[in-house]
Structure formats: structure tokens, C-alpha cells
Amino acid sequence: MFNVTDGGEYVTAALDILNRRGAKATFFVGGAWAERNEQLLITIYKGGHGVGNHGFFGRDLRRQNARQVREELLAASNLIERVLGEPPSIFAPPLGSFDRGLVETAASVGLSTIIWTHDTEDLRDQDARLIANRATSRLRAGDFVLMHPTAATVAALEDILDRVAERGLRAVTVGELI
């Protein structure tokens, strides 16, 4: 799974690798990013990849009240629906920051909250080998691997997909996994 609020050029590179390898991913997109990258959002979707909600601005929603969270989630979902013709049904909280209230508010607007099981910490550490190790260390069927569109993540992606295949697993969308 990719959380996307930035890095369109790396989204394209990641898509090229995923498509070449027959792998799928889910892209949780911020509404502001989607607004600036409508054609790329369509490319993601038409490529058979999943699209989820990542808020509008990709900020910590636990710092907002329920009304503000609801408005931000609806704004992102409405934008995604306008571009793709269907609303997202899943939501990845920015920064992995969530509590019961956020999960309940997301559910009230039709979004199931998804949290990763493996964080590559690719925004902090721009080391492809380290990212691949974090993505695949103790990887099991059903795990969600969090990545972001960065140069180092793209550099690690082939290695990650090789390791996934070596374990007899495949990279699929969150929707397919669920």
C-alpha cells in the first residue's frame, strides 16, 4: 500500500514496475494530491490498482474534531468519486494516527480504516536495501506493507517484489486481500 500526498513522478515509476511484474497495490491518496493529479489517479485505477482515501491534506486527523474529520474525509472521497466514478471504501489515516473516534467517524462516511503491519519508514530512511528489509522481514500472507512514492522506495520495489515471490506470496490490492 502506498500513501500518496506527494511524489507523482515516483508514483508513475512504481506503477511501471508493478505493471511489468503483474503486481497490484492500493494507493491511498490525499484529496489535494488527487486534485492536482487527476490523470495519474485515473491511470492508477484503470491499471487495476486500488484507490483509497488518505484524508484531503494528509495531516494528523486526530487533531481535528469529528465535524472537521468528516468534512475532510468527504471532500477527499467526493473528489475521488468525481474523477473515478465511484467513491473509495477504505481509508488509511495519515501518519498512522488513529483512535476509536476517528475510526467511527470514517465508518460514518462509509470508510473502513486500514492500518499497515509493516512500515518501511521510507520517508525517513532513503536507503533501498533498508526499505526492502523492512517491507519483507517476517512478511506473512495477509500483511499490509506501507510505502510512499519516493526515489528510494522505487529503487527497492523490484527487490521487495522478488522477496514476496520467493515466499510464495503475491502483491495484491487491499480490497483483494480483505
KOLMARMI-469453 format. One record per atom (N, C-alpha, C): x, y, z; atom name; chain; residue in one letter. Coordinates in nm, 3 decimals. Each point is the difference from the previous one (the first is absolute). Layout:
residues N
         X         Y         Z   atom   chain   res
         X         Y         Z     CA       A     a
...
end
This chain:
residues 178
         X         Y         Z   atom   chain   res
     0.084    -0.118     0.000      N       A     m
    -0.084     0.118     0.000     CA       A     m
     0.088     0.124     0.000      C       A     m
    -0.038     0.096    -0.081      N       A     f
     0.072     0.127    -0.010     CA       A     f
    -0.089     0.111     0.055      C       A     f
     0.053     0.079     0.092      N       A     n
    -0.069     0.121     0.044     CA       A     n
     0.058     0.114    -0.082      C       A     n
    -0.089     0.073    -0.070      N       A     v
     0.046     0.097    -0.099     CA       A     v
    -0.058     0.138     0.028      C       A     v
     0.089     0.092     0.035      N       A     t
    -0.036     0.141     0.010     CA       A     t
     0.098     0.084    -0.082      C       A     t
     0.093    -0.068    -0.065      N       A     d
     0.114     0.064    -0.064     CA       A     d
     0.064    -0.102    -0.094      C       A     d
     0.093     0.041    -0.082      N       A     g
     0.084    -0.095    -0.074     CA       A     g
    -0.064    -0.064    -0.122      C       A     g
    -0.073     0.076    -0.079      N       A     g
    -0.064    -0.055    -0.119     CA       A     g
     0.096    -0.070    -0.094      C       A     g
     0.119     0.056    -0.017      N       A     e
     0.097    -0.062    -0.092     CA       A     e
     0.040    -0.139     0.048      C       A     e
     0.002    -0.021     0.130      N       A     y
     0.035    -0.132     0.053     CA       A     y
    -0.120    -0.095    -0.003      C       A     y
    -0.121     0.055     0.004      N       A     v
    -0.119    -0.084    -0.018     CA       A     v
     0.005    -0.063    -0.138      C       A     v
     0.033     0.079    -0.101      N       A     t
     0.010    -0.051    -0.136     CA       A     t
     0.105    -0.110    -0.010      C       A     t
     0.115     0.021     0.060      N       A     a
     0.106    -0.101    -0.003     CA       A     a
    -0.042    -0.127     0.073      C       A     a
    -0.066     0.016     0.114      N       A     a
    -0.049    -0.117     0.075     CA       A     a
    -0.103    -0.077    -0.082      C       A     a
    -0.091     0.072    -0.065      N       A     l
    -0.101    -0.064    -0.085     CA       A     l
     0.065    -0.079    -0.112      C       A     l
     0.104     0.056    -0.061      N       A     d
     0.070    -0.071    -0.107     CA       A     d
     0.055    -0.133     0.049      C       A     d
     0.061     0.001     0.118      N       A     i
     0.056    -0.124     0.056     CA       A     i
    -0.112    -0.097     0.035      C       A     i
    -0.102     0.047     0.071      N       A     l
    -0.111    -0.088     0.038     CA       A     l
    -0.064    -0.062    -0.124      C       A     l
    -0.027     0.080    -0.101      N       A     n
    -0.065    -0.050    -0.121     CA       A     n
     0.089    -0.100    -0.073      C       A     n
     0.128     0.029    -0.009      N       A     r
     0.093    -0.092    -0.067     CA       A     r
     0.006    -0.134     0.072      C       A     r
    -0.014     0.003     0.132      N       A     r
     0.011    -0.122     0.080     CA       A     r
    -0.136    -0.068     0.024      C       A     r
    -0.108     0.058    -0.048      N       A     g
    -0.132    -0.058     0.022     CA       A     g
    -0.044     0.011     0.145      C       A     g
     0.053     0.096     0.071      N       A     a
    -0.032     0.021     0.142     CA       A     a
    -0.101     0.114     0.012      C       A     a
    -0.074    -0.002     0.108      N       A     k
    -0.099     0.104     0.027     CA       A     k
     0.030     0.064     0.135      C       A     k
    -0.048     0.122     0.016      N       A     a
     0.014     0.072     0.126     CA       A     a
    -0.123     0.087     0.018      C       A     a
    -0.016     0.050     0.120      N       A     t
    -0.104     0.100     0.027     CA       A     t
     0.068     0.131     0.030      C       A     t
    -0.049     0.105    -0.063      N       A     f
     0.053     0.134     0.017     CA       A     f
    -0.102     0.080     0.081      C       A     f
     0.036     0.032     0.124      N       A     f
    -0.083     0.084     0.085     CA       A     f
     0.042     0.144    -0.030      C       A     f
    -0.088     0.073    -0.065      N       A     v
     0.037     0.132    -0.051     CA       A     v
    -0.063     0.111     0.081      C       A     v
     0.079     0.103     0.024      N       A     g
    -0.053     0.122     0.059     CA       A     g
    -0.082     0.074    -0.104      C       A     g
    -0.109     0.061     0.041      N       A     g
    -0.086     0.071    -0.093     CA       A     g
     0.072     0.112    -0.072      C       A     g
     0.085     0.074     0.071      N       A     a
     0.073     0.110    -0.064     CA       A     a
     0.092    -0.053    -0.109      C       A     a
     0.065    -0.114     0.026      N       A     w
     0.085    -0.064    -0.101     CA       A     w
    -0.085    -0.044    -0.119      C       A     w
    -0.111    -0.066     0.028      N       A     a
    -0.087    -0.050    -0.106     CA       A     a
    -0.051     0.115    -0.087      C       A     a
    -0.030     0.112     0.062      N       A     e
    -0.048     0.117    -0.073     CA       A     e
     0.105     0.049    -0.100      C       A     e
     0.127    -0.007     0.038      N       A     r
     0.109     0.044    -0.087     CA       A     r
     0.043    -0.106    -0.100      C       A     r
    -0.042    -0.124     0.022      N       A     n
     0.050    -0.113    -0.080     CA       A     n
    -0.114    -0.090    -0.048      C       A     n
    -0.105     0.060    -0.052      N       A     e
    -0.118    -0.078    -0.039     CA       A     e
     0.034    -0.107    -0.104      C       A     e
     0.080     0.035    -0.101      N       A     q
     0.032    -0.100    -0.103     CA       A     q
     0.079    -0.117     0.057      C       A     q
     0.090     0.027     0.093      N       A     l
     0.077    -0.107     0.062     CA       A     l
    -0.091    -0.086     0.087      C       A     l
    -0.096     0.061     0.068      N       A     l
    -0.097    -0.076     0.078     CA       A     l
    -0.080    -0.094    -0.091      C       A     l
    -0.039     0.048    -0.116      N       A     i
    -0.071    -0.085    -0.096     CA       A     i
     0.089    -0.114    -0.047      C       A     i
     0.127     0.028    -0.024      N       A     t
     0.095    -0.103    -0.043     CA       A     t
     0.013    -0.109     0.107      C       A     t
     0.010     0.040     0.125      N       A     i
     0.007    -0.096     0.111     CA       A     i
    -0.121    -0.091    -0.004      C       A     i
    -0.116     0.059    -0.006      N       A     y
    -0.127    -0.072     0.006     CA       A     y
    -0.019    -0.092    -0.121      C       A     y
     0.025     0.052    -0.119      N       A     k
    -0.017    -0.080    -0.121     CA       A     k
     0.102    -0.113    -0.009      C       A     k
     0.110     0.014     0.073      N       A     g
     0.100    -0.106     0.004     CA       A     g
    -0.036    -0.114     0.094      C       A     g
    -0.117     0.009     0.063      N       A     g
    -0.045    -0.107     0.088     CA       A     g
     0.052     0.011     0.142      C       A     g
     0.057     0.113     0.032      N       A     h
     0.049     0.023     0.136     CA       A     h
    -0.113     0.058     0.084      C       A     h
     0.009    -0.019     0.130      N       A     g
    -0.101     0.054     0.089     CA       A     g
     0.025     0.148     0.028      C       A     g
    -0.108     0.070     0.031      N       A     v
     0.011     0.141     0.038     CA       A     v
    -0.077     0.018     0.130      C       A     v
     0.066     0.056     0.099      N       A     g
    -0.062     0.029     0.127     CA       A     g
     0.018     0.145     0.039      C       A     g
    -0.068     0.038     0.106      N       A     n
    -0.001     0.136     0.052     CA       A     n
     0.113     0.015     0.103      C       A     n
     0.074     0.109    -0.010      N       A     h
     0.107     0.032     0.096     CA       A     h
    -0.022     0.141     0.056      C       A     h
    -0.130     0.034     0.016      N       A     g
    -0.032     0.136     0.044     CA       A     g
     0.018     0.096    -0.115      C       A     g
    -0.025     0.125     0.023      N       A     f
     0.019     0.096    -0.109     CA       A     f
     0.141     0.055    -0.002      C       A     f
     0.053     0.031     0.118      N       A     f
     0.130     0.065     0.008     CA       A     f
     0.111    -0.091     0.051      C       A     f
    -0.031    -0.122     0.039      N       A     g
     0.102    -0.091     0.052     CA       A     g
     0.053     0.041     0.135      C       A     g
    -0.084     0.066     0.080      N       A     r
     0.043     0.046     0.132     CA       A     r
    -0.060    -0.089     0.108      C       A     r
     0.052     0.011     0.120      N       A     d
    -0.047    -0.080     0.113     CA       A     d
    -0.144     0.039     0.032      C       A     d
    -0.092    -0.089    -0.031      N       A     l
    -0.142     0.031     0.019     CA       A     l
    -0.044    -0.012     0.146      C       A     l
     0.079    -0.064     0.083      N       A     r
    -0.038    -0.006     0.142     CA       A     r
     0.005     0.138     0.065      C       A     r
     0.065     0.093    -0.064      N       A     r
     0.007     0.137     0.054     CA       A     r
    -0.120     0.084    -0.041      C       A     r
    -0.090    -0.061    -0.078      N       A     q
    -0.119     0.070    -0.048     CA       A     q
    -0.121    -0.051     0.078      C       A     q
    -0.105     0.080     0.005      N       A     n
    -0.122    -0.050     0.063     CA       A     n
    -0.077    -0.086    -0.101      C       A     n
    -0.103    -0.071     0.046      N       A     a
    -0.074    -0.095    -0.084     CA       A     a
    -0.059     0.068    -0.123      C       A     a
    -0.051     0.120     0.013      N       A     r
    -0.057     0.071    -0.115     CA       A     r
     0.108     0.029    -0.104      C       A     r
     0.117     0.047     0.045      N       A     q
     0.109     0.030    -0.092     CA       A     q
     0.049    -0.127    -0.070      C       A     q
     0.010    -0.109     0.075      N       A     v
     0.044    -0.127    -0.058     CA       A     v
    -0.100    -0.044    -0.106      C       A     v
    -0.126     0.004     0.037      N       A     r
    -0.106    -0.040    -0.094     CA       A     r
     0.008     0.082    -0.129      C       A     r
     0.014     0.132     0.012      N       A     e
     0.008     0.087    -0.117     CA       A     e
     0.122    -0.033    -0.086      C       A     e
     0.113    -0.025     0.065      N       A     e
     0.122    -0.029    -0.076     CA       A     e
    -0.010    -0.134    -0.071      C       A     e
    -0.052    -0.101     0.069      N       A     l
    -0.015    -0.131    -0.064     CA       A     l
    -0.099     0.005    -0.115      C       A     l
    -0.111     0.070     0.021      N       A     l
    -0.100     0.012    -0.107     CA       A     l
     0.056     0.079    -0.119      C       A     l
     0.076     0.104     0.026      N       A     a
     0.058     0.078    -0.110     CA       A     a
     0.092    -0.088    -0.085      C       A     a
     0.083    -0.081     0.065      N       A     a
     0.089    -0.089    -0.075     CA       A     a
    -0.080    -0.108    -0.072      C       A     a
    -0.095    -0.062     0.067      N       A     s
    -0.081    -0.104    -0.064     CA       A     s
    -0.079     0.055    -0.117      C       A     s
    -0.059     0.118     0.017      N       A     n
    -0.079     0.060    -0.109     CA       A     n
     0.087     0.032    -0.121      C       A     n
     0.121     0.047     0.025      N       A     l
     0.091     0.029    -0.111     CA       A     l
     0.037    -0.128    -0.073      C       A     l
     0.036    -0.104     0.076      N       A     i
     0.035    -0.128    -0.061     CA       A     i
    -0.117    -0.055    -0.081      C       A     i
    -0.121     0.011     0.056      N       A     e
    -0.118    -0.048    -0.071     CA       A     e
    -0.025     0.080    -0.128      C       A     e
     0.019     0.130     0.006      N       A     r
    -0.019     0.083    -0.120     CA       A     r
     0.096    -0.042    -0.110      C       A     r
     0.124    -0.031     0.035      N       A     v
     0.101    -0.035    -0.100     CA       A     v
    -0.016    -0.144    -0.049      C       A     v
    -0.029    -0.093     0.091      N       A     l
    -0.002    -0.143    -0.036     CA       A     l
    -0.139    -0.058    -0.022      C       A     l
    -0.102     0.072     0.044      N       A     g
    -0.135    -0.051    -0.018     CA       A     g
    -0.050    -0.086     0.113      C       A     g
     0.082    -0.024     0.098      N       A     e
    -0.044    -0.073     0.120     CA       A     e
     0.082     0.047     0.119      C       A     e
    -0.063     0.003     0.117      N       A     p
     0.071     0.048     0.119     CA       A     p
     0.090    -0.109     0.057      C       A     p
     0.103     0.039     0.072      N       A     p
     0.081    -0.100     0.069     CA       A     p
    -0.078    -0.058     0.118      C       A     p
     0.036    -0.120     0.039      N       A     s
    -0.065    -0.063     0.116     CA       A     s
     0.097    -0.022     0.115      C       A     s
     0.128     0.033    -0.024      N       A     i
     0.102    -0.022     0.103     CA       A     i
     0.078     0.129     0.024      C       A     i
     0.053     0.010     0.120      N       A     f
     0.068     0.121     0.047     CA       A     f
     0.123    -0.041     0.079      C       A     f
     0.114     0.060    -0.032      N       A     a
     0.123    -0.017     0.079     CA       A     a
     0.028     0.132     0.069      C       A     a
    -0.004     0.003     0.133      N       A     p
     0.023     0.126     0.072     CA       A     p
     0.142     0.053    -0.022      C       A     p
     0.013     0.126    -0.034      N       A     p
     0.133     0.058    -0.012     CA       A     p
     0.081    -0.021     0.128      C       A     p
     0.126    -0.030    -0.018      N       A     l
     0.095    -0.022     0.109     CA       A     l
    -0.034    -0.124     0.083      C       A     l
    -0.098    -0.077    -0.043      N       A     g
    -0.043    -0.116     0.078     CA       A     g
    -0.062     0.041     0.131      C       A     g
    -0.042     0.123     0.007      N       A     s
    -0.053     0.057     0.124     CA       A     s
    -0.152    -0.019     0.003      C       A     s
    -0.047    -0.083     0.091      N       A     f
    -0.143    -0.023     0.008     CA       A     f
    -0.041    -0.035     0.142      C       A     f
    -0.128     0.014     0.025      N       A     d
    -0.060    -0.042     0.126     CA       A     d
    -0.142    -0.044    -0.032      C       A     d
    -0.071    -0.043     0.099      N       A     r
    -0.135    -0.051    -0.022     CA       A     r
    -0.090     0.105    -0.067      C       A     r
     0.010     0.126     0.044      N       A     g
    -0.082     0.105    -0.058     CA       A     g
     0.026     0.018    -0.149      C       A     g
     0.125    -0.003    -0.041      N       A     l
     0.034     0.015    -0.141     CA       A     l
    -0.055    -0.118    -0.081      C       A     l
     0.018    -0.121     0.051      N       A     v
    -0.051    -0.119    -0.069     CA       A     v
    -0.152     0.008    -0.013      C       A     v
    -0.067     0.044     0.107      N       A     e
    -0.146     0.011    -0.005     CA       A     e
    -0.045     0.108    -0.097      C       A     e
     0.070     0.113    -0.002      N       A     t
    -0.035     0.106    -0.094     CA       A     t
     0.021    -0.047    -0.143      C       A     t
     0.110    -0.067    -0.026      N       A     a
     0.024    -0.055    -0.135     CA       A     a
    -0.111    -0.097    -0.038      C       A     a
    -0.039    -0.086     0.091      N       A     a
    -0.108    -0.096    -0.027     CA       A     a
    -0.131     0.072    -0.030      C       A     a
    -0.023     0.113     0.066      N       A     s
    -0.126     0.073    -0.020     CA       A     s
    -0.011     0.058    -0.141      C       A     s
     0.113     0.012    -0.071      N       A     v
    -0.004     0.048    -0.138     CA       A     v
     0.034    -0.113    -0.098      C       A     v
    -0.014    -0.125     0.048      N       A     g
     0.015    -0.116    -0.087     CA       A     g
     0.141    -0.048    -0.023      C       A     g
     0.093     0.035     0.089      N       A     l
     0.140    -0.040    -0.018     CA       A     l
     0.045    -0.096     0.109      C       A     l
     0.056    -0.113    -0.040      N       A     s
     0.065    -0.091     0.093     CA       A     s
     0.144     0.045     0.017      C       A     s
     0.048     0.003     0.122      N       A     t
     0.136     0.047     0.029     CA       A     t
     0.099    -0.115    -0.014      C       A     t
     0.107     0.026    -0.071      N       A     i
     0.105    -0.099    -0.028     CA       A     i
     0.131     0.052     0.060      C       A     i
     0.068    -0.088     0.073      N       A     i
     0.130     0.034     0.058     CA       A     i
     0.102    -0.106    -0.046      C       A     i
     0.120     0.043    -0.028      N       A     w
     0.105    -0.091    -0.047     CA       A     w
     0.049    -0.092     0.112      C       A     w
     0.064    -0.108    -0.043      N       A     t
     0.067    -0.089     0.095     CA       A     t
     0.152     0.016    -0.008      C       A     t
     0.049     0.050    -0.113      N       A     h
     0.143     0.025    -0.019     CA       A     h
     0.018     0.143    -0.050      C       A     h
     0.070     0.081     0.075      N       A     d
     0.031     0.137    -0.042     CA       A     d
     0.143     0.001    -0.051      C       A     d
     0.019     0.034    -0.127      N       A     t
     0.135     0.004    -0.057     CA       A     t
     0.080     0.121     0.048      C       A     t
    -0.069     0.097     0.060      N       A     e
     0.063     0.123     0.047     CA       A     e
     0.080     0.066    -0.112      C       A     e
    -0.054    -0.011    -0.121      N       A     d
     0.069     0.050    -0.119     CA       A     d
     0.003     0.152    -0.011      C       A     d
    -0.084     0.069     0.074      N       A     l
     0.009     0.146    -0.001     CA       A     l
     0.119     0.048     0.081      C       A     l
     0.036    -0.077     0.101      N       A     r
     0.112     0.037     0.087     CA       A     r
     0.132    -0.051    -0.056      C       A     r
     0.004    -0.126    -0.038      N       A     d
     0.125    -0.064    -0.043     CA       A     d
    -0.004    -0.024    -0.150      C       A     d
     0.083     0.072    -0.071      N       A     q
     0.004    -0.012    -0.146     CA       A     q
     0.107    -0.103    -0.043      C       A     q
    -0.014    -0.121     0.052      N       A     d
     0.093    -0.108    -0.028     CA       A     d
    -0.080    -0.118    -0.053      C       A     d
     0.015    -0.031    -0.130      N       A     a
    -0.083    -0.103    -0.064     CA       A     a
     0.014    -0.135     0.069      C       A     a
     0.121    -0.038     0.039      N       A     r
     0.021    -0.130     0.065     CA       A     r
    -0.075    -0.006     0.133      C       A     r
     0.009     0.105     0.077      N       A     l
    -0.069     0.008     0.129     CA       A     l
    -0.152    -0.003    -0.019      C       A     l
    -0.049     0.071    -0.100      N       A     i
    -0.144     0.001    -0.029     CA       A     i
    -0.047    -0.140    -0.037      C       A     i
     0.075    -0.068    -0.086      N       A     a
    -0.037    -0.137    -0.040     CA       A     a
     0.001    -0.094     0.119      C       A     a
     0.100     0.015     0.087      N       A     n
     0.006    -0.086     0.120     CA       A     n
    -0.120     0.024     0.090      C       A     n
    -0.034     0.126     0.021      N       A     r
    -0.116     0.031     0.087     CA       A     r
    -0.131    -0.050    -0.063      C       A     r
    -0.009     0.008    -0.130      N       A     a
    -0.122    -0.044    -0.068     CA       A     a
    -0.020    -0.150     0.010      C       A     a
     0.109    -0.075     0.003      N       A     t
    -0.013    -0.145    -0.014     CA       A     t
     0.044    -0.081     0.122      C       A     t
     0.061     0.064     0.097      N       A     s
     0.040    -0.072     0.121     CA       A     s
    -0.124    -0.055     0.069      C       A     s
    -0.003    -0.128     0.022      N       A     r
    -0.113    -0.070     0.065     CA       A     r
    -0.131     0.019    -0.075      C       A     r
     0.008     0.020    -0.130      N       A     l
    -0.119     0.019    -0.083     CA       A     l
    -0.080    -0.130    -0.007      C       A     l
    -0.131     0.013     0.023      N       A     r
    -0.090    -0.115    -0.007     CA       A     r
    -0.121     0.036    -0.086      C       A     r
    -0.069    -0.102    -0.046      N       A     a
    -0.122     0.022    -0.076     CA       A     a
    -0.094     0.086     0.083      C       A     a
    -0.061     0.097    -0.063      N       A     g
    -0.096     0.087     0.067     CA       A     g
     0.060     0.128     0.056      C       A     g
     0.130     0.017    -0.008      N       A     d
     0.063     0.121     0.052     CA       A     d
    -0.019     0.118    -0.096      C       A     d
    -0.006     0.119     0.057      N       A     f
    -0.006     0.124    -0.075     CA       A     f
     0.134     0.072     0.016      C       A     f
     0.065     0.031    -0.111      N       A     v
     0.130     0.068     0.001     CA       A     v
    -0.020     0.145    -0.041      C       A     v
     0.038     0.092     0.087      N       A     l
    -0.015     0.143    -0.026     CA       A     l
     0.123     0.055    -0.071      C       A     l
    -0.026     0.067    -0.111      N       A     m
     0.105     0.068    -0.076     CA       A     m
    -0.053     0.137    -0.043      C       A     m
     0.091     0.081    -0.047      N       A     h
    -0.032     0.133    -0.053     CA       A     h
     0.074     0.014    -0.132      C       A     h
    -0.048     0.085    -0.088      N       A     p
     0.069     0.018    -0.128     CA       A     p
     0.125     0.087     0.015      C       A     p
     0.114    -0.069     0.016      N       A     t
     0.130     0.067     0.009     CA       A     t
     0.097    -0.071    -0.093      C       A     t
     0.111     0.064    -0.030      N       A     a
     0.101    -0.060    -0.087     CA       A     a
     0.053    -0.130     0.061      C       A     a
     0.027     0.002     0.130      N       A     a
     0.055    -0.119     0.066     CA       A     a
    -0.101    -0.115     0.002      C       A     a
    -0.127     0.031     0.017      N       A     t
    -0.102    -0.104    -0.001     CA       A     t
    -0.010    -0.063    -0.138      C       A     t
     0.002     0.082    -0.103      N       A     v
    -0.003    -0.053    -0.136     CA       A     v
     0.124    -0.088    -0.024      C       A     v
     0.115     0.044     0.050      N       A     a
     0.122    -0.080    -0.015     CA       A     a
    -0.010    -0.134     0.073      C       A     a
    -0.079    -0.005     0.107      N       A     a
    -0.016    -0.123     0.079     CA       A     a
    -0.111    -0.091    -0.052      C       A     a
    -0.088     0.052    -0.083      N       A     l
    -0.123    -0.071    -0.034     CA       A     l
     0.024    -0.133    -0.070      C       A     l
     0.091    -0.007    -0.094      N       A     e
     0.030    -0.128    -0.068     CA       A     e
     0.047    -0.104     0.102      C       A     e
     0.090     0.039     0.089      N       A     d
     0.050    -0.091     0.103     CA       A     d
    -0.113    -0.046     0.091      C       A     d
    -0.088     0.091     0.038      N       A     i
    -0.115    -0.035     0.085     CA       A     i
    -0.087    -0.103    -0.072      C       A     i
    -0.031     0.024    -0.126      N       A     l
    -0.084    -0.093    -0.075     CA       A     l
     0.068    -0.135    -0.019      C       A     l
     0.133    -0.001    -0.018      N       A     d
     0.074    -0.127    -0.008     CA       A     d
    -0.013    -0.078     0.130      C       A     d
     0.016     0.068     0.112      N       A     r
    -0.009    -0.067     0.129     CA       A     r
    -0.141    -0.049     0.029      C       A     r
    -0.100     0.077    -0.042      N       A     v
    -0.139    -0.043     0.015     CA       A     v
    -0.020    -0.130    -0.077      C       A     v
     0.046    -0.004    -0.124      N       A     a
    -0.015    -0.119    -0.084     CA       A     a
     0.076    -0.119     0.058      C       A     a
     0.120     0.024     0.054      N       A     e
     0.080    -0.109     0.059     CA       A     e
    -0.074    -0.066     0.117      C       A     e
    -0.086     0.073     0.067      N       A     r
    -0.078    -0.055     0.111     CA       A     r
    -0.130    -0.065    -0.047      C       A     r
    -0.019    -0.003    -0.131      N       A     g
    -0.122    -0.059    -0.055     CA       A     g
    -0.121     0.090     0.015      C       A     g
     0.023     0.129     0.020      N       A     l
    -0.108     0.097     0.017     CA       A     l
    -0.010     0.085    -0.126      C       A     l
    -0.105     0.079    -0.007      N       A     r
    -0.013     0.096    -0.109     CA       A     r
    -0.050     0.133     0.054      C       A     r
     0.036     0.105    -0.070      N       A     a
    -0.042     0.135     0.038     CA       A     a
    -0.137     0.025    -0.062      C       A     a
    -0.098     0.029     0.086      N       A     v
    -0.139     0.022    -0.044     CA       A     v
    -0.053     0.127     0.064      C       A     v
    -0.116     0.043    -0.046      N       A     t
    -0.061     0.119     0.059     CA       A     t
    -0.053    -0.032     0.139      C       A     t
    -0.020     0.103     0.078      N       A     v
    -0.061    -0.017     0.132     CA       A     v
    -0.138    -0.064    -0.014      C       A     v
    -0.076     0.044    -0.097      N       A     g
    -0.134    -0.056    -0.022     CA       A     g
     0.004    -0.148    -0.029      C       A     g
     0.093    -0.044    -0.081      N       A     e
     0.012    -0.143    -0.030     CA       A     e
     0.042    -0.077     0.124      C       A     e
     0.091     0.057     0.077      N       A     l
     0.046    -0.068     0.120     CA       A     l
    -0.113    -0.014     0.103      C       A     l
    -0.078     0.106     0.013      N       A     i
    -0.112    -0.006     0.094     CA       A     i
    -0.103    -0.100    -0.049      C       A     i
end
